[in-house]
Amino acid sequence: SDGSMAPALAEEEQVTYVKEFPQRFGRRTMALFEDFWKKVGGHGSVEVLQVNHCLALAKNAGFEWFIYLRGIDKFLHAEGDRAPGMLVRYLSLVPTMLQVQRRHCGGRRAEASLNRSAPPPVFTEFELCEPIALSLQNPMHDVSWVPIMRTTVADAVLPNIPIAYNQSNVPTVRASQLRAQHFVRAFEAGGEAGERHYDRTMKEETRFTELDTSMAWAVRELRPP
């Protein structure tokens, strides 16, 4: 991270925030970070170092599971389990590791911004998404999968694929069961400081044609009635 999220996360006891993480790997990696991420938009070399560093920390800390969910504009969502603790319940059914598909969301309903006294959570602000059928029909529709793995079987990991000691194929869970809901316009309110660079077609309104209100259950868990 470039440090811009430090104030927002300063009081979060459950979050370990590392400012300018690539700098921890030395001047050369920091220079690559500056050149690629900020100028070109590609930061794969830094991500590979980062994700394996995090996997090693998870192993050393004795964590059972490691999930690499890149970016805080994505939320894991189980379609058939809309209640707190859904991820723990889902992982109890997973033997070793899997890959989770993304679903891009970025459209607002016409009435979404009316009669609200406080800014809504991002998952109730942008409720228009890509058709779920795109991912169901073609698992390669978006290859920025979220890797989930048991630390005891993971040998290494790429930013979107776990690598096991003795397992060559990693199953991809159907997006209708578990998915990473990706809100491509989540940071727009932050102006230039919150800008994220995507493919130029990523934010086109015409791609978000399907209404998805299935995450609305979480609002009551975030805010008092």
C-alpha atoms as an extended CHARMM CRD file, in Angstrom:
* protein
*
       225  EXT
         1         1  SER       CA              0.0000000000        0.0000000000        0.0000000000  PROA      1               0.0000000000
         2         2  ASP       CA              1.0960000000        3.5910000000       -0.5390000000  PROA      2               0.0000000000
         3         3  GLY       CA              0.0630000000        4.6320000000        2.9670000000  PROA      3               0.0000000000
         4         4  SER       CA             -3.2210000000        6.3070000000        2.0500000000  PROA      4               0.0000000000
         5         5  MET       CA             -5.2820000000        3.8520000000        4.1190000000  PROA      5               0.0000000000
         6         6  ALA       CA             -3.2910000000        4.3050000000        7.3250000000  PROA      6               0.0000000000
         7         7  PRO       CA             -5.7150000000        6.7410000000        9.0490000000  PROA      7               0.0000000000
         8         8  ALA       CA             -8.7590000000        4.6060000000        8.2930000000  PROA      8               0.0000000000
         9         9  LEU       CA             -7.1590000000        1.4220000000        9.6300000000  PROA      9               0.0000000000
        10        10  ALA       CA             -5.2690000000        2.9040000000       12.5690000000  PROA      10              0.0000000000
        11        11  GLU       CA             -7.8000000000        1.7180000000       15.1430000000  PROA      11              0.0000000000
        12        12  GLU       CA             -8.6190000000       -1.6470000000       13.5650000000  PROA      12              0.0000000000
        13        13  GLU       CA             -7.1430000000       -4.2420000000       15.9190000000  PROA      13              0.0000000000
        14        14  GLN       CA             -7.9270000000       -7.0980000000       13.5280000000  PROA      14              0.0000000000
        15        15  VAL       CA             -5.9410000000       -5.5950000000       10.6430000000  PROA      15              0.0000000000
        16        16  THR       CA             -2.1670000000       -5.5610000000       10.2060000000  PROA      16              0.0000000000
        17        17  TYR       CA             -1.4100000000       -2.6040000000        7.9710000000  PROA      17              0.0000000000
        18        18  VAL       CA              1.9800000000       -2.3310000000        6.2550000000  PROA      18              0.0000000000
        19        19  LYS       CA              2.7600000000        0.9690000000        4.5930000000  PROA      19              0.0000000000
        20        20  GLU       CA              4.7460000000        0.7950000000        1.3270000000  PROA      20              0.0000000000
        21        21  PHE       CA              5.1140000000       -2.9720000000        1.5710000000  PROA      21              0.0000000000
        22        22  PRO       CA              7.4100000000       -3.3630000000       -1.4830000000  PROA      22              0.0000000000
        23        23  GLN       CA             10.0260000000       -1.2400000000        0.2850000000  PROA      23              0.0000000000
        24        24  ARG       CA             10.4810000000       -4.1250000000        2.7350000000  PROA      24              0.0000000000
        25        25  PHE       CA             12.0810000000       -6.1090000000       -0.1010000000  PROA      25              0.0000000000
        26        26  GLY       CA             14.7520000000       -3.5370000000       -0.8540000000  PROA      26              0.0000000000
        27        27  ARG       CA             15.4010000000       -0.5850000000       -3.1470000000  PROA      27              0.0000000000
        28        28  ARG       CA             15.1950000000       -2.5670000000       -6.3890000000  PROA      28              0.0000000000
        29        29  THR       CA             11.7200000000       -3.9420000000       -5.6270000000  PROA      29              0.0000000000
        30        30  MET       CA             10.5380000000       -0.5450000000       -4.4790000000  PROA      30              0.0000000000
        31        31  ALA       CA             11.7570000000        0.9400000000       -7.7620000000  PROA      31              0.0000000000
        32        32  LEU       CA              9.8680000000       -1.7290000000       -9.7100000000  PROA      32              0.0000000000
        33        33  PHE       CA              6.7960000000       -0.9560000000       -7.6530000000  PROA      33              0.0000000000
        34        34  GLU       CA              7.0400000000        2.7380000000       -8.5120000000  PROA      34              0.0000000000
        35        35  ASP       CA              7.6330000000        2.1120000000      -12.2110000000  PROA      35              0.0000000000
        36        36  PHE       CA              5.0870000000       -0.6240000000      -12.8440000000  PROA      36              0.0000000000
        37        37  TRP       CA              2.2580000000       -0.0690000000      -10.3820000000  PROA      37              0.0000000000
        38        38  LYS       CA              2.0540000000        3.6940000000      -10.4930000000  PROA      38              0.0000000000
        39        39  LYS       CA              3.0040000000        4.2700000000      -14.1150000000  PROA      39              0.0000000000
        40        40  VAL       CA              2.0250000000        1.1550000000      -16.0610000000  PROA      40              0.0000000000
        41        41  GLY       CA             -0.4280000000       -0.5820000000      -13.7570000000  PROA      41              0.0000000000
        42        42  GLY       CA              1.2320000000       -4.0120000000      -13.6270000000  PROA      42              0.0000000000
        43        43  HSD       CA              2.5980000000       -5.1370000000      -10.2890000000  PROA      43              0.0000000000
        44        44  GLY       CA              2.7590000000       -8.9130000000      -10.6740000000  PROA      44              0.0000000000
        45        45  SER       CA              6.3850000000       -9.2430000000       -9.5760000000  PROA      45              0.0000000000
        46        46  VAL       CA              5.6890000000       -7.4730000000       -6.2920000000  PROA      46              0.0000000000
        47        47  GLU       CA              2.4740000000       -9.4320000000       -5.7180000000  PROA      47              0.0000000000
        48        48  VAL       CA              4.2230000000      -12.8030000000       -6.0230000000  PROA      48              0.0000000000
        49        49  LEU       CA              6.7270000000      -11.8050000000       -3.3440000000  PROA      49              0.0000000000
        50        50  GLN       CA              3.9710000000      -10.3810000000       -1.1920000000  PROA      50              0.0000000000
        51        51  VAL       CA              1.5960000000      -13.3330000000       -1.3370000000  PROA      51              0.0000000000
        52        52  ASN       CA              4.2960000000      -15.8850000000       -0.5220000000  PROA      52              0.0000000000
        53        53  HSD       CA              5.5180000000      -13.7180000000        2.3430000000  PROA      53              0.0000000000
        54        54  CYS       CA              1.9670000000      -13.6700000000        3.7110000000  PROA      54              0.0000000000
        55        55  LEU       CA              1.5920000000      -17.4250000000        3.2410000000  PROA      55              0.0000000000
        56        56  ALA       CA              4.8130000000      -17.9810000000        5.2100000000  PROA      56              0.0000000000
        57        57  LEU       CA              3.5100000000      -15.7550000000        8.0180000000  PROA      57              0.0000000000
        58        58  ALA       CA              0.2360000000      -17.6970000000        8.0940000000  PROA      58              0.0000000000
        59        59  LYS       CA              2.1080000000      -21.0080000000        8.3020000000  PROA      59              0.0000000000
        60        60  ASN       CA              4.4040000000      -19.7850000000       11.0670000000  PROA      60              0.0000000000
        61        61  ALA       CA              1.4590000000      -18.4040000000       13.0370000000  PROA      61              0.0000000000
        62        62  GLY       CA             -0.3190000000      -21.7470000000       12.8820000000  PROA      62              0.0000000000
        63        63  PHE       CA             -3.3070000000      -20.5390000000       10.8650000000  PROA      63              0.0000000000
        64        64  GLU       CA             -5.3760000000      -23.2960000000        9.3060000000  PROA      64              0.0000000000
        65        65  TRP       CA             -6.4450000000      -21.3170000000        6.2480000000  PROA      65              0.0000000000
        66        66  PHE       CA             -4.8990000000      -18.6810000000        4.0040000000  PROA      66              0.0000000000
        67        67  ILE       CA             -7.0410000000      -16.5420000000        1.6740000000  PROA      67              0.0000000000
        68        68  TYR       CA             -5.4680000000      -13.9730000000       -0.6220000000  PROA      68              0.0000000000
        69        69  LEU       CA             -8.2320000000      -11.4650000000       -1.3040000000  PROA      69              0.0000000000
        70        70  ARG       CA             -6.5200000000       -8.6970000000       -3.2670000000  PROA      70              0.0000000000
        71        71  GLY       CA             -7.9630000000       -5.2490000000       -2.6690000000  PROA      71              0.0000000000
        72        72  ILE       CA            -10.5310000000       -4.0030000000       -0.1730000000  PROA      72              0.0000000000
        73        73  ASP       CA            -13.1090000000       -3.4970000000       -2.9230000000  PROA      73              0.0000000000
        74        74  LYS       CA            -13.9430000000       -7.2340000000       -2.9480000000  PROA      74              0.0000000000
        75        75  PHE       CA            -16.1990000000       -9.1670000000       -0.5860000000  PROA      75              0.0000000000
        76        76  LEU       CA            -16.5460000000      -12.9370000000       -0.3530000000  PROA      76              0.0000000000
        77        77  HSD       CA            -20.1830000000      -13.9350000000       -0.6460000000  PROA      77              0.0000000000
        78        78  ALA       CA            -21.9080000000      -17.3160000000       -0.3880000000  PROA      78              0.0000000000
        79        79  GLU       CA            -25.1950000000      -17.2660000000       -2.2490000000  PROA      79              0.0000000000
        80        80  GLY       CA            -26.8530000000      -19.9300000000       -0.1210000000  PROA      80              0.0000000000
        81        81  ASP       CA            -25.6280000000      -18.7530000000        3.3000000000  PROA      81              0.0000000000
        82        82  ARG       CA            -26.6030000000      -15.1860000000        4.0940000000  PROA      82              0.0000000000
        83        83  ALA       CA            -25.6160000000      -14.9220000000        7.7500000000  PROA      83              0.0000000000
        84        84  PRO       CA            -22.5400000000      -14.1400000000        9.8940000000  PROA      84              0.0000000000
        85        85  GLY       CA            -19.9670000000      -16.9180000000        9.9360000000  PROA      85              0.0000000000
        86        86  MET       CA            -20.7440000000      -18.0560000000        6.4020000000  PROA      86              0.0000000000
        87        87  LEU       CA            -17.0810000000      -18.3420000000        5.4060000000  PROA      87              0.0000000000
        88        88  VAL       CA            -16.1810000000      -20.5820000000        8.3660000000  PROA      88              0.0000000000
        89        89  ARG       CA            -19.1210000000      -22.8290000000        7.5530000000  PROA      89              0.0000000000
        90        90  TYR       CA            -18.1750000000      -22.9810000000        3.8870000000  PROA      90              0.0000000000
        91        91  LEU       CA            -14.5290000000      -23.8050000000        4.5770000000  PROA      91              0.0000000000
        92        92  SER       CA            -15.5700000000      -26.7070000000        6.7970000000  PROA      92              0.0000000000
        93        93  LEU       CA            -16.6790000000      -28.4190000000        3.5670000000  PROA      93              0.0000000000
        94        94  VAL       CA            -13.4600000000      -27.7270000000        1.6240000000  PROA      94              0.0000000000
        95        95  PRO       CA            -10.8110000000      -30.4920000000        1.7270000000  PROA      95              0.0000000000
        96        96  THR       CA             -7.6410000000      -28.6000000000        0.7680000000  PROA      96              0.0000000000
        97        97  MET       CA             -7.8410000000      -25.6290000000       -1.5960000000  PROA      97              0.0000000000
        98        98  LEU       CA             -9.9140000000      -23.9140000000       -4.2460000000  PROA      98              0.0000000000
        99        99  GLN       CA            -10.1710000000      -20.8670000000       -6.4860000000  PROA      99              0.0000000000
       100       100  VAL       CA            -12.9990000000      -18.3430000000       -6.2390000000  PROA      100             0.0000000000
       101       101  GLN       CA            -14.2340000000      -16.3540000000       -9.2170000000  PROA      101             0.0000000000
       102       102  ARG       CA            -14.9180000000      -12.6290000000       -9.2030000000  PROA      102             0.0000000000
       103       103  ARG       CA            -18.1420000000      -10.9450000000      -10.2100000000  PROA      103             0.0000000000
       104       104  HSD       CA            -17.8280000000       -7.3060000000      -11.2330000000  PROA      104             0.0000000000
       105       105  CYS       CA            -20.4330000000       -4.8260000000       -9.9990000000  PROA      105             0.0000000000
       106       106  GLY       CA            -20.5560000000       -1.1090000000      -10.7010000000  PROA      106             0.0000000000
       107       107  GLY       CA            -24.0290000000        0.1080000000      -11.5960000000  PROA      107             0.0000000000
       108       108  ARG       CA            -26.5360000000        1.9660000000       -9.4260000000  PROA      108             0.0000000000
       109       109  ARG       CA            -30.2710000000        1.6180000000       -9.4830000000  PROA      109             0.0000000000
       110       110  ALA       CA            -32.0160000000        4.9050000000      -10.2510000000  PROA      110             0.0000000000
       111       111  GLU       CA            -33.5160000000        5.1070000000       -6.7580000000  PROA      111             0.0000000000
       112       112  ALA       CA            -30.3570000000        3.9510000000       -4.9550000000  PROA      112             0.0000000000
       113       113  SER       CA            -29.2120000000        7.3920000000       -3.8060000000  PROA      113             0.0000000000
       114       114  LEU       CA            -32.5920000000        8.6770000000       -2.5850000000  PROA      114             0.0000000000
       115       115  ASN       CA            -33.8010000000        8.9660000000        1.0130000000  PROA      115             0.0000000000
       116       116  ARG       CA            -30.5520000000        7.9730000000        2.6910000000  PROA      116             0.0000000000
       117       117  SER       CA            -29.2910000000        9.7660000000        5.7790000000  PROA      117             0.0000000000
       118       118  ALA       CA            -25.8190000000        8.1700000000        5.6740000000  PROA      118             0.0000000000
       119       119  PRO       CA            -23.5580000000        6.8220000000        2.9200000000  PROA      119             0.0000000000
       120       120  PRO       CA            -24.5740000000        3.2260000000        2.2290000000  PROA      120             0.0000000000
       121       121  PRO       CA            -22.1650000000        0.2690000000        2.2340000000  PROA      121             0.0000000000
       122       122  VAL       CA            -20.6420000000       -0.2380000000       -1.1760000000  PROA      122             0.0000000000
       123       123  PHE       CA            -22.4930000000       -3.5170000000       -1.6880000000  PROA      123             0.0000000000
       124       124  THR       CA            -25.8630000000       -1.7640000000       -1.4310000000  PROA      124             0.0000000000
       125       125  GLU       CA            -24.7090000000        1.2540000000       -3.4550000000  PROA      125             0.0000000000
       126       126  PHE       CA            -23.6660000000       -0.6920000000       -6.5570000000  PROA      126             0.0000000000
       127       127  GLU       CA            -26.2460000000       -3.4350000000       -6.9150000000  PROA      127             0.0000000000
       128       128  LEU       CA            -26.0970000000       -3.7900000000      -10.6930000000  PROA      128             0.0000000000
       129       129  CYS       CA            -23.5730000000       -6.4170000000      -11.7500000000  PROA      129             0.0000000000
       130       130  GLU       CA            -22.4080000000       -8.4460000000      -14.6940000000  PROA      130             0.0000000000
       131       131  PRO       CA            -24.7100000000      -11.3790000000      -15.4940000000  PROA      131             0.0000000000
       132       132  ILE       CA            -23.6990000000      -14.2990000000      -13.2970000000  PROA      132             0.0000000000
       133       133  ALA       CA            -24.0910000000      -16.5590000000      -16.3380000000  PROA      133             0.0000000000
       134       134  LEU       CA            -20.8500000000      -15.1460000000      -17.7900000000  PROA      134             0.0000000000
       135       135  SER       CA            -18.8210000000      -16.8450000000      -15.0620000000  PROA      135             0.0000000000
       136       136  LEU       CA            -20.9750000000      -19.9740000000      -14.9070000000  PROA      136             0.0000000000
       137       137  GLN       CA            -20.6240000000      -20.6070000000      -18.6320000000  PROA      137             0.0000000000
       138       138  ASN       CA            -16.9410000000      -19.7010000000      -18.8700000000  PROA      138             0.0000000000
       139       139  PRO       CA            -14.6590000000      -20.0660000000      -15.8130000000  PROA      139             0.0000000000
       140       140  MET       CA            -11.9920000000      -18.1330000000      -17.7740000000  PROA      140             0.0000000000
       141       141  HSD       CA            -14.2520000000      -15.0810000000      -18.1350000000  PROA      141             0.0000000000
       142       142  ASP       CA            -12.1760000000      -13.4360000000      -15.4020000000  PROA      142             0.0000000000
       143       143  VAL       CA             -8.9270000000      -15.0930000000      -14.3160000000  PROA      143             0.0000000000
       144       144  SER       CA             -8.2550000000      -12.9160000000      -11.2860000000  PROA      144             0.0000000000
       145       145  TRP       CA             -9.3520000000      -15.7300000000       -9.0060000000  PROA      145             0.0000000000
       146       146  VAL       CA             -9.1470000000      -15.5670000000       -5.2200000000  PROA      146             0.0000000000
       147       147  PRO       CA             -7.0150000000      -18.4860000000       -3.9600000000  PROA      147             0.0000000000
       148       148  ILE       CA             -8.0720000000      -20.2650000000       -0.7640000000  PROA      148             0.0000000000
       149       149  MET       CA             -5.8830000000      -22.9960000000        0.7450000000  PROA      149             0.0000000000
       150       150  ARG       CA             -5.0700000000      -24.9610000000        3.8560000000  PROA      150             0.0000000000
       151       151  THR       CA             -1.6340000000      -23.8210000000        4.9450000000  PROA      151             0.0000000000
       152       152  THR       CA             -0.5050000000      -27.4010000000        5.6170000000  PROA      152             0.0000000000
       153       153  VAL       CA             -0.8770000000      -28.4240000000        1.9640000000  PROA      153             0.0000000000
       154       154  ALA       CA              0.2220000000      -25.2070000000        0.2450000000  PROA      154             0.0000000000
       155       155  ASP       CA              3.7700000000      -25.2790000000       -1.0750000000  PROA      155             0.0000000000
       156       156  ALA       CA              3.6460000000      -21.8090000000       -2.6260000000  PROA      156             0.0000000000
       157       157  VAL       CA              1.0890000000      -19.5170000000       -4.1860000000  PROA      157             0.0000000000
       158       158  LEU       CA              0.6490000000      -17.1580000000       -7.1090000000  PROA      158             0.0000000000
       159       159  PRO       CA             -1.6490000000      -14.1540000000       -6.6440000000  PROA      159             0.0000000000
       160       160  ASN       CA             -4.5490000000      -16.1010000000       -8.1660000000  PROA      160             0.0000000000
       161       161  ILE       CA             -3.5370000000      -19.7870000000       -7.9300000000  PROA      161             0.0000000000
       162       162  PRO       CA             -2.4690000000      -21.9040000000       -4.9260000000  PROA      162             0.0000000000
       163       163  ILE       CA              0.2800000000      -24.4840000000       -5.5010000000  PROA      163             0.0000000000
       164       164  ALA       CA              0.0550000000      -27.6930000000       -3.4750000000  PROA      164             0.0000000000
       165       165  TYR       CA              2.7430000000      -30.2270000000       -2.5330000000  PROA      165             0.0000000000
       166       166  ASN       CA              1.0150000000      -33.1210000000       -4.2950000000  PROA      166             0.0000000000
       167       167  GLN       CA             -2.0200000000      -31.7230000000       -6.1070000000  PROA      167             0.0000000000
       168       168  SER       CA             -1.8600000000      -30.5910000000       -9.7230000000  PROA      168             0.0000000000
       169       169  ASN       CA             -5.4430000000      -29.4280000000      -10.2730000000  PROA      169             0.0000000000
       170       170  VAL       CA             -7.1260000000      -26.8060000000       -8.1150000000  PROA      170             0.0000000000
       171       171  PRO       CA            -10.9400000000      -26.8030000000       -8.3670000000  PROA      171             0.0000000000
       172       172  THR       CA            -12.7700000000      -23.5870000000       -9.1600000000  PROA      172             0.0000000000
       173       173  VAL       CA            -15.9350000000      -23.1340000000       -7.1290000000  PROA      173             0.0000000000
       174       174  ARG       CA            -19.0360000000      -22.1130000000       -9.0630000000  PROA      174             0.0000000000
       175       175  ALA       CA            -19.7800000000      -18.4040000000       -8.7650000000  PROA      175             0.0000000000
       176       176  SER       CA            -23.3650000000      -19.2330000000       -7.8400000000  PROA      176             0.0000000000
       177       177  GLN       CA            -22.0700000000      -20.8920000000       -4.6380000000  PROA      177             0.0000000000
       178       178  LEU       CA            -19.1850000000      -18.6900000000       -3.4850000000  PROA      178             0.0000000000
       179       179  ARG       CA            -17.7470000000      -15.6470000000       -5.2370000000  PROA      179             0.0000000000
       180       180  ALA       CA            -15.7130000000      -12.5020000000       -4.7370000000  PROA      180             0.0000000000
       181       181  GLN       CA            -18.0680000000       -9.6170000000       -5.3780000000  PROA      181             0.0000000000
       182       182  HSD       CA            -15.8490000000       -6.9120000000       -6.9140000000  PROA      182             0.0000000000
       183       183  PHE       CA            -17.0890000000       -3.3140000000       -6.7650000000  PROA      183             0.0000000000
       184       184  VAL       CA            -15.1070000000       -1.5730000000       -9.4820000000  PROA      184             0.0000000000
       185       185  ARG       CA            -16.2950000000        1.9320000000       -8.5540000000  PROA      185             0.0000000000
       186       186  ALA       CA            -15.8760000000        1.5830000000       -4.8020000000  PROA      186             0.0000000000
       187       187  PHE       CA            -13.1590000000        4.2210000000       -4.5190000000  PROA      187             0.0000000000
       188       188  GLU       CA            -14.5840000000        6.9130000000       -6.7710000000  PROA      188             0.0000000000
       189       189  ALA       CA            -15.7810000000        8.9960000000       -3.8220000000  PROA      189             0.0000000000
       190       190  GLY       CA            -12.1340000000        9.4420000000       -2.8790000000  PROA      190             0.0000000000
       191       191  GLY       CA            -11.3940000000       11.3510000000       -6.0650000000  PROA      191             0.0000000000
       192       192  GLU       CA             -7.8770000000       11.1180000000       -7.4260000000  PROA      192             0.0000000000
       193       193  ALA       CA             -6.5720000000        9.6050000000       -4.1780000000  PROA      193             0.0000000000
       194       194  GLY       CA             -9.0210000000        6.7490000000       -4.5030000000  PROA      194             0.0000000000
       195       195  GLU       CA             -8.6100000000        6.1590000000       -8.2310000000  PROA      195             0.0000000000
       196       196  ARG       CA             -8.0860000000        2.5910000000       -9.3730000000  PROA      196             0.0000000000
       197       197  HSD       CA             -6.8270000000        1.6930000000      -12.8420000000  PROA      197             0.0000000000
       198       198  TYR       CA             -8.6930000000       -1.0590000000      -14.6620000000  PROA      198             0.0000000000
       199       199  ASP       CA             -9.2230000000       -2.0990000000      -18.2330000000  PROA      199             0.0000000000
       200       200  ARG       CA            -11.0100000000        0.7690000000      -19.9690000000  PROA      200             0.0000000000
       201       201  THR       CA            -14.1650000000       -1.3190000000      -20.4000000000  PROA      201             0.0000000000
       202       202  MET       CA            -14.3500000000       -2.3740000000      -16.7510000000  PROA      202             0.0000000000
       203       203  LYS       CA            -16.5400000000        0.5240000000      -15.6210000000  PROA      203             0.0000000000
       204       204  GLU       CA            -18.8240000000        0.7710000000      -18.6260000000  PROA      204             0.0000000000
       205       205  GLU       CA            -22.4110000000        1.0290000000      -17.4080000000  PROA      205             0.0000000000
       206       206  THR       CA            -23.6760000000       -1.2200000000      -20.1880000000  PROA      206             0.0000000000
       207       207  ARG       CA            -21.9510000000       -4.2790000000      -18.7340000000  PROA      207             0.0000000000
       208       208  PHE       CA            -23.8550000000       -4.1030000000      -15.4230000000  PROA      208             0.0000000000
       209       209  THR       CA            -27.2960000000       -5.3940000000      -16.3360000000  PROA      209             0.0000000000
       210       210  GLU       CA            -28.2290000000       -7.8090000000      -13.5300000000  PROA      210             0.0000000000
       211       211  LEU       CA            -29.5890000000       -6.7200000000      -10.1440000000  PROA      211             0.0000000000
       212       212  ASP       CA            -27.9410000000       -8.4370000000       -7.1620000000  PROA      212             0.0000000000
       213       213  THR       CA            -29.2510000000       -7.5320000000       -3.6930000000  PROA      213             0.0000000000
       214       214  SER       CA            -28.0690000000      -10.7440000000       -2.0500000000  PROA      214             0.0000000000
       215       215  MET       CA            -25.5100000000       -9.0140000000        0.2030000000  PROA      215             0.0000000000
       216       216  ALA       CA            -28.0250000000       -6.6340000000        1.7630000000  PROA      216             0.0000000000
       217       217  TRP       CA            -28.3850000000       -8.9340000000        4.7860000000  PROA      217             0.0000000000
       218       218  ALA       CA            -25.0000000000       -7.7250000000        6.0510000000  PROA      218             0.0000000000
       219       219  VAL       CA            -26.1400000000       -4.1040000000        6.5260000000  PROA      219             0.0000000000
       220       220  ARG       CA            -27.7780000000       -4.8600000000        9.8750000000  PROA      220             0.0000000000
       221       221  GLU       CA            -24.5230000000       -6.4640000000       11.0610000000  PROA      221             0.0000000000
       222       222  LEU       CA            -22.5610000000       -3.3100000000       10.2700000000  PROA      222             0.0000000000
       223       223  ARG       CA            -24.9180000000       -0.6550000000       11.5900000000  PROA      223             0.0000000000
       224       224  PRO       CA            -27.3150000000       -0.4750000000       14.5530000000  PROA      224             0.0000000000
       225       225  PRO       CA            -31.0190000000       -0.3110000000       13.6760000000  PROA      225             0.0000000000
